[in-house]
C-alpha cells in the first residue's frame, strides 16, 4: 500500500475484486502532521448492493456454508498468521489514520490476531445441545449463520474492533460486508486482503468505505442483510437500532461510555493513581471504556489527585512514531475541536482545570491535532462535562463521602459500559461491583481485556455482547429440532385408522 499523495486512490473489495473506478474519494489527513496521507475510493449505494449480493451468494455456497469446523478454524488461524506477518503494515495504517502511538498500534495487531485464534479454537469446540425430551423423541438445538452480516466499525481502534466482528462472524459461517469509518478505512481494506490471501472464498468478506449517512444506511436497510454489528457513538446507534427494528433483524450495538473509576481510601493508592492515569489518557482518551469520571473518597482525594496530576504532566505527548511517545494526537482535527469546546465550556461554567486544558507548546506538534492530558475539578456529577462522552484526554475528578453517595453518583449517567473499583475490602468490592450499572467491572485493576470474556454495556452503552463464546453465538441464529423415536405419529388429535 502506497502512502504517497497524488497516486491512484486506494481501492476497496467486493466479491474478491478490487474496485477503483468510483465517482468520489475520501481524502485522508494525517492528524499528527496535517498532511494528506492518501485518497481512498468511496463507495456508493450501488457498491453496497453489489457487496451485499456478493456476500449473500458466497455465504450460501456449500464450500462456505458446509465447511467443516476444523477447516474453518484453519482459515481463521491463517488470517491470524498473516496479520502477524503484516503487523508493521497494519500498525502503520492505523497510526497514520488516527494518530495512535506506534507501540499501541503494534499491540492491537497482536490482540486482533489473538481474536482470530480464539474464534478458531471455539469453532472446533462449540457444539449443538441435546435438550431434555418430554416425550418419545430426541430434541436438540443447533446454531446456524444469519447469512449476511453488516459490520460497521469506528475510528478509534479499527484493528481490534474490526477483528472482533469479522472473526466472530466468519467463525459463525456468515458472509460479511464491512463498512469502516471514513477516518480509518485502510485497516479494514487490508484485513479484507488478508482474508482473500488466507483462502477465504471470494465474496465472503467485502469492504466498502464511504459516508455513514449514505453508505451506512444503505447497508443496514438492505433487504439481504440479516444482522448488524455496530461500534460507535450512541446517537448513530439509536439510528441503526431504529432501522434494524423496522426490518426485525438483530443489532449488536457497542456504544459510548462515561465510566466511573472509583478509589476508596483503603486502596493501594499508588497503584490506583497509576491505573487512573492510564485509564483516561491511554490512546489520548479515545476509548469507550476510558475511566473518564474519577470518584475518590474525600479523605484521600487531594492526595490521589496530586499523584495523578504528577503522572499526567510527565506523560510524553509526541508524534506517534517518536521513540517513547505515550500520547499521540486526537484522531482528527474535528475531534480535537470538539474536546476543546467541551473543556472551554466547563471552564466558563467555573470548573477548575488542574492540568492541561490546552494544546502543547512544542512547535514540532503545532500542525497536528494534539491536546494535553487534562484534569477537570470543581464540578459535580451533574455538570455537562461529567455527563457527556468527550472521547479525549479529559478526566473529571470528584470526591465522594460514603458508599451510598458514591453509588448514587456513579450510576447517575445515561451510559453503563465499564467501571473500576479500588479497595482493600473484598466485601465492599463485591457489593459495589454488583450495584454498579455497567457491563464490565474491574476490581483493583483497569482496562484488562480478554477475547474470551463477553464485552458490552448497559443502558445507552448498547445491546448484546461481543467476544467470548457469547460473542460468537451472537452471530448465529438458533434452530430447535425434534426427532421422533416412535414408529407412528402420536401427537395431536386422534385420527381414525
C-alpha positions as CSV (number, residue, x, y, z in Angstrom):
1,X,0.0,0.0,0.0
2,X,1.5,3.4,-1.0
3,X,1.0,6.3,1.3
4,X,2.2,9.0,-1.1
5,X,-0.3,11.7,-2.0
6,X,-1.1,12.1,-5.7
7,X,-1.2,8.5,-6.6
8,X,-4.2,6.5,-7.6
9,X,-6.8,6.3,-4.8
10,X,-6.7,3.1,-2.8
11,X,-9.4,0.5,-3.9
12,X,-11.8,-1.4,-1.8
13,X,-13.0,-5.0,-2.0
14,X,-16.3,-6.5,-3.4
15,X,-16.7,-10.1,-4.4
16,X,-13.0,-10.8,-4.4
17,X,-12.3,-8.0,-6.8
18,X,-10.7,-4.6,-6.2
19,X,-12.9,-1.6,-7.0
20,X,-11.1,1.6,-8.0
21,X,-13.4,3.3,-10.5
22,X,-15.6,5.4,-8.2
23,X,-17.2,8.8,-8.6
24,X,-15.7,10.2,-5.3
25,X,-12.8,9.7,-3.0
26,X,-12.0,10.1,0.7
27,X,-9.0,12.4,1.2
28,X,-7.3,11.3,4.4
29,X,-5.4,13.8,6.5
30,X,-2.7,12.6,9.0
31,X,-3.9,14.0,12.4
32,X,-0.3,14.2,13.6
33,X,1.0,16.4,10.7
34,X,-2.0,17.9,8.9
35,X,-0.6,16.4,5.7
36,X,-2.5,14.3,3.2
37,X,-1.8,10.6,3.7
38,X,-3.6,9.3,0.6
39,X,-7.0,9.1,-1.1
40,X,-9.3,6.1,-0.7
41,X,-12.1,5.2,-3.1
42,X,-15.5,6.0,-1.6
43,X,-18.4,3.5,-2.1
44,X,-21.9,4.4,-3.1
45,X,-25.3,2.8,-2.6
46,X,-24.7,0.8,-5.8
47,X,-21.5,-0.6,-4.3
48,X,-23.4,-1.7,-1.2
49,X,-25.9,-3.5,-3.4
50,X,-23.0,-5.3,-5.1
51,X,-21.2,-6.1,-1.9
52,X,-24.3,-7.5,-0.2
53,X,-25.2,-9.5,-3.2
54,X,-21.7,-11.0,-3.3
55,X,-21.8,-11.8,0.4
56,X,-25.2,-13.4,0.1
57,X,-24.2,-15.6,-2.7
58,X,-20.9,-16.6,-1.2
59,X,-22.4,-17.4,2.2
60,X,-25.0,-19.7,0.6
61,X,-22.4,-21.7,-1.4
62,X,-21.7,-25.2,0.1
63,X,-18.0,-24.6,0.1
64,X,-18.5,-22.0,2.8
65,X,-21.8,-22.8,4.5
66,X,-21.0,-26.5,4.9
67,X,-17.3,-26.1,5.6
68,X,-16.3,-28.4,8.4
69,X,-15.3,-26.9,11.7
70,X,-11.6,-27.8,11.5
71,X,-11.4,-26.3,8.0
72,X,-13.0,-23.1,9.1
73,X,-10.6,-23.0,12.1
74,X,-7.6,-23.4,9.8
75,X,-8.7,-20.4,7.7
76,X,-9.1,-18.2,10.8
77,X,-5.7,-19.3,12.1
78,X,-4.2,-18.5,8.7
79,X,-5.7,-15.0,8.9
80,X,-4.1,-14.6,12.3
81,X,-0.7,-15.7,10.8
82,X,-0.9,-13.2,8.0
83,X,-1.9,-10.4,10.5
84,X,1.3,-11.1,12.4
85,X,3.4,-11.3,9.2
86,X,2.0,-7.9,8.1
87,X,1.8,-6.3,11.5
88,X,4.0,-3.4,10.5
89,X,1.7,-2.6,7.6
90,X,-1.5,-2.8,9.7
91,X,0.0,-0.8,12.6
92,X,1.2,1.9,10.2
93,X,-2.2,2.1,8.6
94,X,-3.8,2.8,12.0
95,X,-1.0,5.1,13.2
96,X,-1.3,7.3,10.0
97,X,-5.0,7.5,10.1
98,X,-5.9,8.0,13.8
99,X,-2.6,9.0,15.4
100,X,-2.3,6.2,17.9
101,X,1.3,5.8,19.1
102,X,3.3,3.0,17.3
103,X,3.6,0.7,20.4
104,X,-0.2,0.7,20.9
105,X,-0.8,0.0,17.2
106,X,1.5,-2.9,17.2
107,X,-0.1,-4.3,20.3
108,X,-3.5,-4.0,18.8
109,X,-2.4,-6.1,15.8
110,X,-1.3,-8.8,18.2
111,X,-4.6,-8.6,20.0
112,X,-6.6,-8.7,16.7
113,X,-4.7,-11.8,15.6
114,X,-5.4,-13.4,19.0
115,X,-9.1,-12.8,18.4
116,X,-9.0,-14.8,15.2
117,X,-7.1,-17.6,17.0
118,X,-9.6,-17.7,19.8
119,X,-12.5,-17.9,17.3
120,X,-10.7,-20.7,15.5
121,X,-10.4,-22.7,18.7
122,X,-14.1,-22.0,19.5
123,X,-15.2,-23.2,16.1
124,X,-13.7,-26.7,16.8
125,X,-15.2,-26.9,20.3
126,X,-18.6,-25.3,20.1
127,X,-21.3,-27.9,19.6
128,X,-25.1,-28.3,19.4
129,X,-27.0,-29.4,22.5
130,X,-29.3,-32.3,23.2
131,X,-32.2,-30.9,25.3
132,X,-34.3,-32.8,27.8
133,X,-37.2,-34.5,26.0
134,X,-40.8,-34.6,27.3
135,X,-41.9,-37.4,25.1
136,X,-40.7,-40.2,22.8
137,X,-38.4,-38.0,20.7
138,X,-35.0,-36.6,20.6
139,X,-34.8,-32.8,20.9
140,X,-31.8,-30.7,20.0
141,X,-30.6,-27.2,19.5
142,X,-28.4,-26.3,16.5
143,X,-26.9,-23.0,15.5
144,X,-26.8,-21.5,12.0
145,X,-25.4,-18.3,10.5
146,X,-27.7,-15.4,9.9
147,X,-26.4,-15.0,6.3
148,X,-25.1,-11.5,5.6
149,X,-23.8,-9.5,8.5
150,X,-23.2,-5.8,8.2
151,X,-20.2,-4.8,10.3
152,X,-19.7,-1.1,11.0
153,X,-16.6,-0.1,12.8
154,X,-15.3,3.2,14.4
155,X,-12.1,5.1,14.0
156,X,-10.6,4.8,17.5
157,X,-9.2,1.2,17.4
158,X,-10.0,-0.2,13.9
159,X,-7.6,-3.1,14.1
160,X,-9.0,-4.8,17.2
161,X,-12.6,-3.7,16.7
162,X,-12.7,-5.0,13.1
163,X,-11.2,-8.3,14.3
164,X,-13.8,-8.6,17.0
165,X,-16.6,-8.5,14.4
166,X,-15.1,-10.2,11.4
167,X,-13.5,-13.1,13.3
168,X,-16.8,-14.0,15.1
169,X,-18.9,-13.5,12.0
170,X,-16.7,-15.8,9.9
171,X,-16.5,-18.4,12.7
172,X,-20.3,-18.5,12.8
173,X,-20.4,-19.1,9.0
174,X,-21.7,-15.7,7.8
175,X,-20.8,-13.5,4.8
176,X,-19.6,-10.0,5.8
177,X,-19.9,-6.5,4.4
178,X,-17.6,-4.3,6.4
179,X,-18.0,-0.5,6.4
180,X,-15.0,1.0,8.1
181,X,-15.1,4.6,9.5
182,X,-14.2,7.2,6.9
183,X,-11.3,8.4,9.1
184,X,-9.7,4.9,9.2
185,X,-10.6,2.9,6.1
186,X,-7.4,1.1,5.3
187,X,-7.1,-1.3,8.3
188,X,-10.4,-2.9,7.1
189,X,-9.3,-2.9,3.5
190,X,-6.0,-4.6,4.4
191,X,-7.9,-7.2,6.5
192,X,-10.1,-7.9,3.5
193,X,-6.9,-8.5,1.5
194,X,-5.6,-10.8,4.2
195,X,-8.8,-12.8,4.2
196,X,-8.5,-13.4,0.5
197,X,-4.8,-14.3,0.7
198,X,-5.7,-16.8,3.6
199,X,-8.1,-18.6,1.3
200,X,-11.5,-17.3,2.4
201,X,-13.7,-17.7,-0.6
202,X,-14.2,-14.5,-2.7
203,X,-17.3,-12.6,-1.6
204,X,-17.4,-13.9,2.0
205,X,-15.6,-10.7,3.1
206,X,-16.3,-7.4,1.4
207,X,-15.1,-3.9,2.5
208,X,-16.8,-0.7,1.4
209,X,-15.8,2.6,2.9
210,X,-17.9,5.6,2.4
211,X,-20.1,8.3,4.1
212,X,-22.0,6.8,7.0
213,X,-25.3,8.6,6.3
214,X,-25.5,7.2,2.8
215,X,-23.4,4.0,2.6
216,X,-24.1,3.0,6.2
217,X,-27.8,3.5,5.9
218,X,-27.9,1.6,2.6
219,X,-26.1,-1.3,4.2
220,X,-28.3,-1.5,7.3
221,X,-31.5,-1.2,5.3
222,X,-30.5,-3.7,2.5
223,X,-33.1,-6.5,2.5
224,X,-30.5,-9.2,2.3
225,X,-28.6,-8.0,5.4
226,X,-29.9,-10.2,8.3
227,X,-27.8,-8.8,11.2
228,X,-26.0,-5.6,12.1
229,X,-23.0,-5.2,14.3
230,X,-22.1,-1.6,15.1
231,X,-19.5,0.0,17.3
232,X,-19.6,3.8,17.6
233,X,-21.5,6.7,19.1
234,X,-24.8,6.4,20.9
235,X,-26.8,8.7,18.6
236,X,-25.8,6.8,15.5
237,X,-26.5,3.6,17.4
238,X,-30.1,4.8,18.0
239,X,-30.5,5.4,14.3
240,X,-29.1,1.9,13.4
241,X,-31.4,0.3,16.0
242,X,-34.4,2.0,14.6
243,X,-33.5,0.9,11.0
244,X,-32.8,-2.6,12.1
245,X,-36.0,-2.7,14.2
246,X,-38.1,-1.9,11.1
247,X,-36.6,-5.0,9.4
248,X,-36.9,-7.1,12.5
249,X,-33.2,-8.1,12.5
250,X,-30.8,-8.2,15.4
251,X,-28.4,-5.4,16.0
252,X,-25.4,-5.7,18.3
253,X,-24.6,-2.2,19.5
254,X,-21.4,-1.3,21.4
255,X,-21.8,2.4,22.0
256,X,-20.5,5.2,24.2
257,X,-19.4,5.3,27.8
258,X,-18.7,7.7,30.7
259,X,-17.2,5.1,33.0
260,X,-16.8,5.7,36.8
261,X,-13.4,4.9,38.2
262,X,-13.7,4.6,42.0
263,X,-10.9,4.8,44.6
264,X,-11.7,4.1,48.2
265,X,-9.4,5.3,51.0
266,X,-8.3,1.8,51.9
267,X,-7.0,1.1,48.4
268,X,-3.4,0.8,47.2
269,X,-3.3,4.5,46.3
270,X,-0.1,4.3,44.2
271,X,-1.5,1.5,42.1
272,X,-4.8,3.2,41.8
273,X,-3.3,6.5,40.7
274,X,-1.2,4.7,38.1
275,X,-4.3,2.9,36.8
276,X,-6.4,6.1,36.8
277,X,-3.8,7.8,34.7
278,X,-3.7,5.0,32.1
279,X,-7.4,4.5,32.2
280,X,-8.2,8.0,30.8
281,X,-5.0,9.1,29.0
282,X,-4.0,6.0,27.1
283,X,-5.0,6.3,23.4
284,X,-5.4,10.0,24.0
285,X,-8.6,9.2,25.9
286,X,-10.3,7.9,22.7
287,X,-11.7,4.8,24.2
288,X,-15.3,3.9,25.0
289,X,-14.1,2.3,28.3
290,X,-11.9,5.2,29.4
291,X,-12.2,5.9,33.1
292,X,-13.4,9.4,32.5
293,X,-15.2,10.1,35.8
294,X,-12.9,9.6,38.7
295,X,-14.5,9.3,42.1
296,X,-12.1,9.4,45.1
297,X,-13.1,9.1,48.8
298,X,-12.9,12.6,50.2
299,X,-10.3,11.7,52.9
300,X,-7.7,10.8,50.3
301,X,-9.0,13.0,47.4
302,X,-6.3,15.6,47.5
303,X,-3.5,13.1,47.8
304,X,-4.7,10.9,44.9
305,X,-5.4,13.9,42.6
306,X,-1.9,15.2,43.3
307,X,-0.4,11.9,42.3
308,X,-2.4,11.7,39.0
309,X,-1.5,15.3,38.2
310,X,2.1,14.5,38.6
311,X,1.8,11.4,36.3
312,X,-0.3,13.3,33.8
313,X,2.3,16.1,33.5
314,X,5.0,13.6,32.9
315,X,3.3,11.8,30.0
316,X,5.1,12.3,26.7
317,X,2.8,13.8,24.1
318,X,4.6,13.4,20.7
319,X,4.4,12.3,17.2
320,X,3.0,8.8,17.1
321,X,6.2,7.2,15.7
322,X,8.6,9.1,18.0
323,X,10.6,6.9,20.4
324,X,8.9,6.9,23.8
325,X,5.7,8.6,22.7
326,X,2.8,7.9,25.1
327,X,0.1,10.1,23.7
328,X,-0.5,11.0,20.0
329,X,-2.9,13.5,18.6
330,X,-6.7,13.3,18.5
331,X,-7.8,11.2,15.6
332,X,-8.9,14.2,13.6
333,X,-8.9,18.0,13.9
334,X,-12.6,17.9,14.2
335,X,-12.4,15.7,17.2
336,X,-9.8,18.0,18.9
337,X,-12.1,20.9,18.3
338,X,-14.9,19.0,20.0
339,X,-12.7,18.3,23.0
340,X,-11.6,21.9,23.2
341,X,-15.2,23.1,23.1
342,X,-16.3,20.8,26.0
343,X,-13.4,21.8,28.2
344,X,-13.7,25.5,27.4
345,X,-17.4,25.3,28.2
346,X,-16.6,23.7,31.6
347,X,-14.0,26.4,32.3
348,X,-16.5,29.1,31.5
349,X,-19.0,27.5,33.9
350,X,-16.5,27.7,36.8
351,X,-14.7,24.4,36.6
352,X,-11.0,24.3,37.7
353,X,-8.5,23.0,35.1
354,X,-5.8,21.3,37.2
355,X,-3.5,20.4,34.3
356,X,-3.7,20.7,30.6
357,X,-6.8,22.2,29.0
358,X,-4.8,23.4,26.0
359,X,-2.6,22.4,23.1
360,X,1.1,21.6,23.6
361,X,3.5,24.4,23.1
362,X,6.1,22.2,21.3
363,X,6.5,23.8,17.8
364,X,7.1,20.3,16.3
365,X,3.4,19.4,17.1
366,X,1.7,22.6,16.1
367,X,0.5,21.2,12.8
368,X,-1.1,18.2,14.4
369,X,-4.4,17.7,16.3
370,X,-2.6,17.4,19.7
371,X,-4.2,18.2,23.1
372,X,-2.6,17.9,26.5
373,X,-3.7,15.5,29.2
374,X,-6.4,17.4,31.2
375,X,-7.9,17.1,34.6
376,X,-11.1,19.0,35.4
377,X,-12.1,19.5,39.1
378,X,-14.5,21.7,41.0
379,X,-17.6,20.2,39.3
380,X,-20.5,18.0,40.3
381,X,-21.6,14.8,38.6
382,X,-24.5,16.9,37.1
383,X,-22.1,19.1,35.1
384,X,-22.4,18.6,31.4
385,X,-18.7,17.7,31.1
386,X,-19.3,14.9,33.6
387,X,-22.3,13.6,31.7
388,X,-21.2,13.8,28.1
389,X,-18.8,11.4,26.4
390,X,-15.8,13.5,25.4
391,X,-13.5,10.9,23.7
392,X,-10.4,12.9,24.6
393,X,-7.7,13.0,27.3
394,X,-10.0,14.7,29.8
395,X,-10.5,13.4,33.4
396,X,-13.4,14.6,35.5
397,X,-12.3,14.4,39.2
398,X,-14.9,14.4,42.0
399,X,-14.8,13.4,45.7
400,X,-17.4,11.2,47.4
401,X,-18.3,10.8,51.1
402,X,-19.5,7.2,51.5
403,X,-20.7,4.1,49.6
404,X,-24.3,5.3,49.2
405,X,-23.1,8.7,47.9
406,X,-20.7,7.0,45.6
407,X,-23.2,4.6,44.0
408,X,-25.8,7.4,43.5
409,X,-23.2,9.5,41.6
410,X,-21.6,6.6,39.7
411,X,-24.9,5.3,38.3
412,X,-26.4,8.8,37.6
413,X,-25.4,8.9,33.9
414,X,-27.0,7.6,30.8
415,X,-24.1,5.2,30.0
416,X,-23.2,1.9,31.5
417,X,-20.3,0.4,29.7
418,X,-17.3,-0.1,32.1
419,X,-16.3,0.8,35.7
420,X,-13.4,0.3,38.1
421,X,-13.2,-0.2,41.8
422,X,-10.1,0.2,44.1
423,X,-10.4,-1.1,47.6
424,X,-8.8,-3.5,50.1
425,X,-12.2,-4.7,51.3
426,X,-13.4,-7.7,49.3
427,X,-16.9,-7.5,50.7
428,X,-17.2,-3.8,49.7
429,X,-15.7,-4.7,46.2
430,X,-18.5,-7.3,45.8
431,X,-21.3,-5.0,46.9
432,X,-20.2,-2.1,44.8
433,X,-19.5,-4.2,41.7
434,X,-23.0,-5.8,41.9
435,X,-24.6,-2.4,42.4
436,X,-22.9,-0.6,39.5
437,X,-24.9,-0.3,36.4
438,X,-22.2,-1.3,33.9
439,X,-21.5,-4.2,31.6
440,X,-17.9,-4.6,32.9
441,X,-16.3,-4.0,36.3
442,X,-12.6,-4.0,37.0
443,X,-11.6,-4.6,40.6
444,X,-8.1,-3.3,41.7
445,X,-7.2,-3.1,38.0
446,X,-8.4,-1.3,34.9
447,X,-8.6,-1.9,31.1
448,X,-7.8,-5.6,31.4
449,X,-9.4,-7.3,28.4
450,X,-9.8,-10.9,27.2
451,X,-11.1,-12.1,23.9
452,X,-12.7,-15.0,26.0
453,X,-14.8,-12.6,28.1
454,X,-18.0,-11.0,26.9
455,X,-17.8,-7.3,26.2
456,X,-20.7,-4.9,26.1
457,X,-22.7,-2.4,28.1
458,X,-25.9,-1.4,30.0
459,X,-28.3,1.4,29.3
460,X,-27.2,3.8,26.5
461,X,-23.9,1.9,26.1
462,X,-25.5,-0.6,23.9
463,X,-27.2,-4.0,23.3
464,X,-25.7,-7.5,23.0
465,X,-22.2,-8.8,23.6
466,X,-19.1,-9.3,21.6
467,X,-16.1,-11.5,22.4
468,X,-16.2,-14.9,24.2
469,X,-18.5,-17.8,23.3
470,X,-21.5,-15.5,23.7
471,X,-19.9,-13.2,21.1
472,X,-19.8,-16.0,18.5
473,X,-23.3,-17.1,19.3
474,X,-24.4,-13.6,18.7
475,X,-23.6,-14.1,15.0
476,X,-25.8,-17.3,14.8
477,X,-29.5,-18.0,15.0
478,X,-31.0,-20.8,17.0
479,X,-32.9,-23.7,15.5
480,X,-34.7,-26.4,17.6
481,X,-35.1,-29.8,16.1
482,X,-37.5,-32.7,17.2
483,X,-36.7,-36.2,16.0
484,X,-39.4,-38.8,16.8
485,X,-38.3,-42.1,18.2
486,X,-41.8,-43.6,17.6
487,X,-42.9,-45.8,14.7
488,X,-46.2,-43.9,14.5
489,X,-47.4,-40.4,14.9
490,X,-48.7,-40.0,18.4
491,X,-49.4,-36.2,18.7
492,X,-52.4,-34.0,18.3
493,X,-55.9,-35.3,18.0
494,X,-56.8,-38.9,17.2
495,X,-57.0,-40.0,13.5
496,X,-59.3,-42.8,12.5
497,X,-57.4,-45.8,11.1
